[in-house]
Amino acid sequence: MVLPELRPYVASLTAYDVDLGAPGVHIGMPSTTLTFVLPVGEPLDVGWAGESASRARRWSTVSGLHARPAAIHHYGTQHGIQLALTTAGARALLGIPASDLARELVELPDVTPGLRHLPEQLSGARTPQERVRIVERALLAALGRHGAPQTGAEVGHALARLTRGAGVQEVADEVGYSRRHLTTLVRSECGLAPKEYQRVARFETSHRLLVRAARSGRPSLARISAEAGYADQSHLAREWSVLAGCPPTSWLREEFPFVQDSVSPQGAG
């Protein structure tokens, strides 16, 4: 549960403590939020998939919006704190617009020196709950330093409507801007043009639906394609291959191997 004062800026705050059984590679999915990870015990080994030069072991990682997968290399166990920051949260908590971090993987000292001590503070925490409290206190202090961002309501409305699948021209008409001006505003806020932001939002929806369906035991890719707004299942598979680096069936096989025999026939992709 995110503190009320932080809810406009933090979409989620999770203490993770997982045993994955064996070393492997986890896919960092594109989303409409910024990813902020504070590992405990060992640094996070992460880079953009297929770009070895971007891979590094970091004690803190902040990544902006992106339309490609990240590769997180693990050694069987992972511990720490992961946050999803809204675009407004970048200004309020980090002191910079989300657009400055688009397509980037950086460490806290390079972004916001005021939070650079968090990794050291977390290393002394004994429980996940204590780690969460440490992070909450640091974020509240950061909010006090930076204050609530003065982002135009039109941009927030445009991002919300694009997330829900509204067309770019439709959104431009709603907020009273030309399509070109809307594109400039959205890109300056989050770092992605409206169509690319919308593409990531649709993928994020499909990912959420797929996780939910997999946990229920019988995912149907055909149904998920329609609910997420794809033209058809082939469209879904193509987008996953680009944005996640693999089709959804391959991702399911790695993340939810127990559901593979239960995928609906019309959902094979």
N, C-alpha and C positions, 0 to 999 in steps of 0.2 A: 504494500500500500504506500503510495507516494504522499508525502506531507501536503496538506492543502496549499501552502504557500508556493510549493514547487510544481504543482500540477500543470500550470500553463506551459511549463518549460521542460518537464521530465515526463515522457510518455510511459516509461517503466524504469524500475530500479530493482535489480535482481541480484541476490547473493547466490552464487553457484558453487557447488561442492560436489563434483561428479567423478565417478570411477567409470571410465570408458572401456576398461578391460584390457586394451592393447593400444599401442601407438597407432596413429592414423592421421587423416586430414579431414577437417571439418570445413564446410563451405560457409563463408560469410555472405549472406544474401543481400542484394540491394534492397533498400527501403526508403520511405519518405522521412525517416528520422536519422539523426547523426548517431553513430555508435561510439560509445565511450567505455573502454574496458580497463579495469584495474586488477591485474592478476596478483595472486598471493602465492608465495612458495617458489615459483619460478616465472621468468618473464614469458610473455605471450610471443610465440613464434608465428608471425603473420606477414603476408605480402599479397599483392594482387596475383591472382591465378595466372600462371604463364609468364610472369615477369619476375625473374629471379632477383633482379637488382633491387626490387622493392621489399624483398623479404628481410626481416630483421627480428631480433629478440628484444622486446620492449617491456619496460615495467609500467608503462601506461600507453594506451593507444586511443587516439581520437581520429575517426574517419568521417568525412562529410558525405553528402549524397553522391551516389555513383551508380553507373549502369553496367557494372561488371562484378563478377564474384571475387571475393577474397579467399585465400587459402590459409587456414589456421592449422598449423602442424602441432599435434599434441603427443604426449608420451604416455598416455593411458589415464592420467588423472588431470583435473583442472579445478582450480579454486580461485575465487575472487569476486569482484563486483562488476556487473555490466549494466550500463544505462543506455536508454534511447532518449536522445534530446530532440525536442521539437526545433524547428528553424528559429523560433523566437527564443528558445533556450540557449542557442549559440550566443546571441547577443547578451542575454540576461546573466548567464553563468560563466561564459568564456570571454565575453567582452568583444567579440568579433562577429561579423555576419556569417551565416552558414555558407554563403558563397565563397568565402575565403578558404574553406576547407573542402570544397567539392573535389572529388576524385583524389583526395589526399589521405595519406596515413602518416600521422605525426604523433609526437610525444607531448605531454603536458607542458614541460618547460618551453617548448617551441611555440606554444599557443597562448597559454595563460600562466605566467610565473606565479600568480597568487595561489594556484593549486598544486604547485610542483612538489609539495611535501606530502601529498596524499599517499603515494606508494609506500613511503617510509612509515607513515602513521598506521597504515593497514597492516604492515608486517608485524606490528606488536599486538594486534587484536587477537583475542583468543577464540571468538565465536563469530559466525556469520552475522548474527544480530548486532554485535559490537561493530563490525565492519560497516554495516548499513548506517548505524548512528554516526560514525566518524564521517562518512561521505555526506550524510544529510547536513551535519553541522558545517562542513566545508562549503557545501553548495549554498546554504542560507547566508553564510558570510560573503560568498561571491556575489549573490543577488544584492546584498546590501551595498557592495562596492560599485556594482554596475548599474543597478536599478532596472526597473521594468523597461523593456525596449519600446521605442516609439515607432513601431511599424504601422503603416497605414492599414486601416480596416479593409480596404479594397484588396490588398495583396493577400491578407488572411482569408478573405472570402473566396478569392480566386483559387488559392491552393486547396481549400476545402472542396470546392466544386470540381476541380480537376481530379482530386482524389476519388470522387464519387463517379467519375466517368463523363462529366459534361464536356462538350466540345469546346475547343479553344475560342472559336468565334462567338459561341453562345456565352461563354464566360466574359469575354471582352465586352459584349453588348450589355451584360448584366451590370458590370462595374462602370460602364460609361467610358471605356478607353478604346482606342484603336487596337487592333490585334498586334501591331508592331510595338506600341507602347506597353501593352500588357506583357509581351515577351521580354522587353527590357526590364520591367519591374520584377517579374518572376525570376529571371536569371540573376538579377542583382541581389535578390533575397536568398535564394537557395543554391544557385550555381548551375541549375539545369533550365533549359528552355521549357515552355509549357508542354510541348508534345513529349519530350523526354521525361519530364516529371510525371506526366500522365501514364507513360509506359511503365515506369518504375512502380507507380501506385497500383496499376492493374496487376503487375507481377506480384506485388506484396499481398494483394487480396487473394490471388490464386495460391500463394504459399500458405497463407493463414487457413484457407479452406482445405487445402490438402493435408495440413497437419491435423486439423480437426477431424477430417474424414478418416485419416489413418488411425487416429486414436480410437475411433469408433469401430474400426476393424474392416470396413468395406468401402474404400474410396472409389468413386467413379470419376475418371478424368473427363468424360464427356459432360457430366453434370457440372463439374467444377469449371470447365471451360466456359460454359454458358453463364454460370453465376458470376464469374469474374469479368465477363465482358469480351471474351475472345470470339472471333468469327467461328471457330470450330476447334476441335481437339488438335488438329495439325498445327494451327496457329499457336496454341498453348505450348506444344512441344518445341516449336521453333524458337519461341521467345525464351523458354527455359534454357535451351541450349546456349543461347547468347548470354542471358543475364545470370544464370546459375552455373553455366559451364557444362551442363548435362541435361538430358530430358528428365521429366518428372519421375518416370519409372526407375531410372538409374538412381535418382536421389532417394526414392522410397526404399530401394533395395539396400542402400547404405544406412539410412536413418531408421527405417521401420522394417527390418527384414521379415518380421513375423506376419506382415500383412500382404506379402507378395502373392500368396496363393489365393487371397481374397479380393484382389482387384477385379472390379467388374469387367467382363469381356469387352464391353464398349469403351472401357477406360484404359485399355492397353495402349501405350504410346511410345 
